[in-house]
C-alpha cells in the first residue's frame, strides 16, 4: 500500500509533529507500505521516516498564522501531482483537511482529530462549510472517546473511529543515571504553560496541600512563552506564599524531564476546558505512568481515556482545587497506594505501543479489524 501523508513540522517540539513521526515510523516498520510525505515547509527534515518521497510544500503550523487553510488549498495542484500514485490519503494535522479532501478523489481519506481544532474548525466563519464538506468526506481517527464525542456533536453524520495515541513506555520507564534533588514530597506537572492545562488550579491546590504536608513541593515543566499566563501563575505563587514550594522550570532537556518523572511522587495535570478548547488525550499521563507515577487528571476531556480512575490514578472535576488537593494529600501520604497505582499505570503505558496504534490505523485503511 502507498500512503500519501500530509504532515506538519516533523519535530518532537509539538504534539502534531510527535504524533506524525511516531505513527509514520511505526507504519513504515510494517514493511508492507510506502509513504509519500507532503510536509510543512518549516519542517526541519523528514524525521528519519523511510519514505518514497519527501516534499515540504505545505504552509507551516507554528507559529500560528492566518490563512493556513487557503495557503494549503493553493498547494493542492502540486499536492495532487505528488500524491497521484497513493492508495490512501491521510492528513495528520486537521489544518490540511480541506486540501486533502480536494485531491483525494475516490481514494480513502483519513484525518487524525487530536482535540480542539476539528470540532471548532467546522463552525468557523468563512471556512466552516469547507471543513464540514471535507470532514464528511473523511474517516476521522479521534485520539480519544471524548474527542470523538466532541466531533460527533459538531458533525453528527461524521464517520469517527477512536484510536488512542501510543507512548514509548520503555523510554520513560528507564531510570536516568542522575536524578534531580528534591526537598520534600513532590508533585510534578508537565505541559505547555497555558490556562487550558490548569496549572493555576494546581498552584491553588498546593496551598491546601502545604497545610497538611508542610514540606510538599510542586515542579512544573513546559513551555512558558505565554507571558500573561506566567504573570497569573506568579501572582498566585506570591499570594499563597509558595515561592519556596512551587518551581516553574520552563522547557528542560529530555534527560532532566525524565529525571523529574522518576524523582517526583505524584503527577498532576488538572486540565480545564476553555472557550471550546479541551485536552484531546493527554500523552503526559501515560509518560508519567510509564515512570511508575500515579496520575491525576480531570473529567470532561481526553484524560478520561488516558487515566483509569481508581486504578492508574484519579479523575477529578475540572477547576476544583479542593478536590485536587484531597487526592494529592491522599497520595503523598500513602506510599503503598502510590506504588499500586503506579504499577498499574506502567502496565497501561506498556500496553499502548505505537506498533499497536499502527495496526489499528492499518485496519482502518484496509477496512479490517485490527
C-alpha positions in Angstrom: 0.0 0.0 0.0 1.2 3.5 -0.8 0.2 6.2 1.7 0.0 9.9 1.0 0.7 11.6 4.3 0.1 15.3 4.8 2.4 16.2 7.7 3.1 19.2 10.0 6.6 20.1 11.0 8.2 16.7 11.7 9.6 17.5 15.1 9.4 16.5 18.7 8.7 20.1 19.7 4.9 19.8 19.5 2.2 17.2 19.6 1.2 17.2 16.0 4.8 16.6 15.0 5.5 13.9 17.5 2.3 12.0 16.6 3.2 12.1 12.9 6.8 11.0 13.5 5.7 8.1 15.7 2.8 6.9 13.5 4.8 7.1 10.3 7.8 5.3 11.7 5.5 2.5 13.1 3.7 2.2 9.8 7.0 2.1 7.9 8.2 -0.6 10.2 5.5 -2.9 9.0 7.4 -3.4 5.8 4.3 -3.6 3.6 3.8 0.2 3.0 5.4 3.0 1.1 4.9 6.6 2.5 4.9 9.7 0.4 5.2 12.7 2.7 3.9 16.2 1.9 5.1 18.2 4.9 5.1 21.7 6.2 7.7 24.0 4.6 9.0 24.7 8.1 9.8 21.0 8.7 13.4 20.5 9.7 13.6 17.3 7.6 11.9 14.0 7.0 12.4 12.9 10.6 14.2 9.8 9.5 11.0 8.3 8.3 11.6 5.8 5.4 9.7 7.3 2.5 9.0 7.1 -1.2 9.2 10.9 -1.5 9.5 13.9 0.9 8.0 17.2 -0.3 8.0 20.2 2.2 5.3 22.2 0.4 2.5 22.9 2.9 2.1 26.0 5.0 3.7 25.9 8.5 1.6 25.4 11.6 4.0 27.1 14.0 3.8 29.9 14.9 0.1 30.0 14.3 -0.8 32.1 11.3 -3.9 33.3 9.5 -4.9 31.9 6.1 -3.3 28.5 6.7 -6.3 26.8 5.0 -6.3 29.0 1.8 -2.5 28.5 1.6 -2.9 24.8 1.8 -5.5 24.9 -0.9 -3.1 26.8 -3.1 -0.7 23.9 -2.9 -3.4 21.4 -4.0 -2.4 21.1 -7.7 1.1 20.3 -6.8 -0.1 18.1 -3.9 -2.3 16.2 -6.3 0.6 15.5 -8.6 3.0 14.4 -5.9 0.5 12.0 -4.3 -1.1 10.8 -7.6 0.1 7.2 -7.1 -1.1 6.8 -3.5 -3.8 4.4 -2.4 -5.0 6.3 0.6 -4.6 10.0 1.8 -4.1 10.7 5.5 -3.6 14.2 7.0 -2.1 14.0 10.4 -2.9 17.7 11.1 -6.5 18.9 10.8 -5.4 22.2 9.2 -4.8 20.4 5.9 -8.1 18.5 5.7 -9.8 20.6 3.0 -6.7 20.4 0.7 -6.5 16.6 1.4 -10.2 16.2 0.5 -9.8 18.2 -2.6 -7.1 16.0 -4.0 -8.2 12.6 -2.7 -10.8 11.9 -5.4 -12.3 8.5 -4.8 -9.4 7.3 -2.7 -10.0 6.7 1.1 -9.3 9.8 3.1 -8.4 9.9 6.7 -7.7 12.8 9.2 -6.5 12.5 12.8 -8.6 14.6 15.2 -6.2 15.4 18.1 -8.6 17.5 20.0 -10.0 21.1 19.7 -9.2 22.0 16.2 -11.6 19.9 14.1 -14.7 20.5 16.3 -14.1 24.2 16.3 -13.0 24.3 12.7 -16.3 23.1 11.3 -18.0 26.1 13.0 -15.5 28.8 11.9 -16.7 31.7 9.9 -15.5 31.6 6.3 -14.1 28.1 6.2 -16.5 26.2 8.4 -18.6 24.8 5.5 -15.4 23.8 3.7 -14.3 21.9 6.8 -17.8 20.3 7.1 -17.6 19.1 3.5 -14.1 17.7 3.9 -14.8 16.1 7.3 -17.9 14.3 5.9 -15.7 13.0 3.0 -13.1 11.6 5.5 -12.9 8.9 8.1 -11.9 10.7 11.3 -9.4 9.0 13.6 -10.1 10.5 17.0 -7.4 10.1 19.7 -9.9 9.7 22.5 -13.5 8.8 23.1 -14.0 12.4 24.4 -12.6 13.9 21.2 -14.8 11.6 19.2 -17.9 12.8 21.1 -17.0 16.4 20.5 -16.5 15.7 16.8 -19.9 13.9 16.7 -21.6 16.9 18.4 -20.2 19.2 15.7 -20.8 16.7 12.9 -23.5 14.1 13.8 -23.1 12.3 10.5 -19.3 12.0 10.5 -17.5 8.7 10.3 -15.4 8.6 13.5 -13.1 5.8 14.8 -11.2 6.1 18.1 -7.5 5.2 18.0 -5.7 6.4 21.1 -2.2 7.7 21.0 0.8 5.5 21.7 3.7 6.0 24.1 7.3 5.0 24.1 6.9 3.4 27.5 10.4 2.0 27.6 11.9 5.4 27.2 10.1 6.8 30.2 10.5 3.7 32.3 14.3 3.9 32.1 15.8 5.5 35.3 18.4 8.1 34.4 21.9 7.9 36.0 21.3 11.2 37.9 18.0 12.3 39.4 17.2 15.9 40.4 17.5 16.7 44.1 14.1 17.3 45.7 13.4 19.0 49.0 10.3 17.1 50.0 7.3 15.1 48.7 7.0 16.3 45.2 4.1 16.8 42.7 5.1 17.1 39.0 3.1 18.8 36.3 4.2 18.8 32.6 2.8 20.7 29.7 2.7 24.0 27.8 2.1 26.6 30.4 -1.3 27.9 29.3 -4.6 28.2 31.0 -6.1 25.1 29.4 -3.6 22.9 31.2 -4.9 24.0 34.6 -1.6 24.9 36.3 -3.4 27.7 38.2 -5.6 25.0 39.7 -2.6 23.0 40.7 -1.0 26.0 42.4 -4.2 26.8 44.3 -4.4 23.1 45.4 -0.8 23.3 46.6 -1.7 26.0 49.1 -4.0 23.5 50.8 -1.6 20.6 50.4 1.1 22.5 52.3 -1.3 22.9 55.3 -1.4 19.1 55.6 2.2 18.4 54.4 4.3 21.4 55.1 7.4 20.2 53.1 5.4 19.4 50.0 6.8 20.7 46.7 5.5 21.2 43.2 7.6 21.3 40.0 6.1 22.5 36.7 7.8 21.8 33.4 6.9 23.1 30.0 7.0 26.0 27.5 6.5 29.4 29.3 6.0 31.6 26.3 2.5 32.7 27.3 3.7 35.7 29.4 0.2 36.7 30.5 -0.4 33.3 32.0 3.0 33.3 33.5 2.2 36.5 35.3 -1.1 35.0 36.6 0.8 32.0 38.0 3.5 34.2 39.5 0.7 36.2 41.3 -0.8 33.0 42.7 2.5 31.8 44.0 3.1 35.1 45.7 -0.4 35.3 47.1 -0.1 31.9 48.7 3.5 32.4 49.7 4.6 29.4 47.7 7.8 30.8 46.4 9.9 28.1 48.1 7.4 25.4 47.3 6.4 25.8 43.6 9.1 25.9 40.9 8.3 26.7 37.3 11.2 25.4 35.3 10.1 26.1 31.7 11.3 23.8 29.0 14.1 21.5 30.1 16.3 18.9 28.3 14.7 15.4 27.9 17.1 13.9 30.4 16.1 16.5 33.0 12.4 15.8 32.3 13.0 12.1 32.6 14.8 12.7 35.9 11.8 14.6 37.3 9.4 11.8 36.2 11.4 9.4 38.4 12.2 11.8 41.3 8.6 13.0 41.8 6.0 11.2 43.8 2.8 12.2 42.0 1.9 13.6 38.6 -1.0 16.1 38.2 -2.3 18.0 35.2 -5.8 19.3 36.1 -6.8 20.4 32.6 -9.8 22.8 32.1 -12.0 23.3 29.0 -11.8 27.0 27.9 -13.9 28.5 25.1 -14.5 25.2 23.4 -10.8 24.2 23.7 -10.0 21.0 25.6 -7.4 18.3 26.3 -7.7 15.9 23.4 -5.9 13.0 25.1 -3.0 13.8 27.4 0.0 11.7 26.5 1.9 13.0 29.5 -0.3 10.9 31.8 1.0 7.7 30.0 4.5 9.0 30.1 4.3 9.6 33.9 2.6 6.2 34.3 5.5 4.5 32.4 7.8 6.0 35.0 5.7 4.5 37.8 3.9 7.6 38.9 0.2 7.7 40.0 -1.5 10.4 37.9 -4.3 12.9 38.4 -6.4 14.5 35.6 -9.8 15.8 35.1 -13.2 14.6 33.8 -14.8 16.1 30.7 -11.7 15.8 28.5 -9.4 13.3 26.9 -7.8 12.5 30.2 -10.7 10.1 30.7 -9.1 7.8 28.2 -5.5 8.2 29.4 -6.4 7.5 33.1 -8.2 4.5 34.6 -9.9 6.2 37.5 -9.0 4.4 40.8 -6.6 2.1 39.1 -3.8 4.1 37.5 -4.7 7.4 39.2 -7.7 9.6 39.7 -10.1 11.8 37.7 -11.4 14.8 39.4 -13.9 17.6 38.5 -12.5 20.4 36.4 -11.5 23.7 38.1 -11.7 22.2 41.6 -8.6 22.9 43.7 -10.2 21.3 46.8 -10.8 18.0 45.0 -7.2 18.1 43.6 -5.7 18.9 47.0 -7.6 16.0 48.6 -6.2 13.5 46.1 -2.7 14.9 46.4 -2.8 14.7 50.1 -4.0 11.1 50.0 -1.3 10.0 47.6 1.6 11.9 49.1 0.7 10.4 52.5 0.4 6.8 51.3 3.5 5.2 49.7 1.7 1.9 49.2 -1.2 3.5 47.3 1.3 5.3 45.1 3.1 2.1 44.3 -0.1 0.2 43.5 -1.4 2.9 41.2 2.0 3.5 39.7 2.4 -0.2 38.8 -1.0 -0.3 37.1 -0.1 2.9 35.2 3.1 1.4 34.0 1.3 -1.7 32.7 -1.2 0.5 30.9 1.6 2.5 29.3 3.4 -0.6 28.1 0.2 -1.9 26.5 -0.3 1.3 24.4 2.6 0.8 21.9 2.9 2.6 18.6 3.0 -0.8 16.9 -0.5 -1.3 18.2 -1.6 2.1 17.0 -0.1 1.4 13.6 -2.0 -1.9 13.4 -5.3 -0.1 14.2 -4.6 2.6 11.6 -3.7 0.0 9.0 -7.0 -1.8 9.8 -8.9 1.5 9.2 -7.1 1.9 5.9 -8.0 -1.6 4.8 -11.4 -1.8 6.3 -10.4 -4.8 8.5 -10.5 -5.2 12.3 -7.1 -4.9 14.0 
